[in-house]
Amino acid sequence: MSNPLWMLVPWLVFALAAGIKFWRLTSLFRKHLLGIPSRTERLRQMLERIWEKDQQVV
């Protein structure tokens, strides 16, 4: 390890991991702000549509 640039490798790994973690944490906020419904919200909407159709038949 004669080259001092090897000292930057752990910092680059840390920065990459922190960036990925930040991106994953903020994905919930981005989806909420953009109005993209979550998986459970889509499932709830689908079940409500089925329930409404079933209520109309009865």
Secondary structure as the mmCIF struct_conf table of DSSP 4:
data_model
#
loop_
_struct_conf.conf_type_id
_struct_conf.id
_struct_conf.beg_label_comp_id
_struct_conf.beg_label_asym_id
_struct_conf.beg_label_seq_id
_struct_conf.end_label_comp_id
_struct_conf.end_label_asym_id
_struct_conf.end_label_seq_id
HELX_RH_3T_P HELX_RH_3T_P1 PRO A 4 MET A 7
HELX_RH_AL_P HELX_RH_AL_P1 LEU A 8 LEU A 34
TURN_TY1_P TURN_TY1_P1 GLY A 35 GLY A 35
HELX_LH_PP_P HELX_LH_PP_P1 ILE A 36 SER A 38
HELX_RH_AL_P HELX_RH_AL_P2 ARG A 39 VAL A 57
#
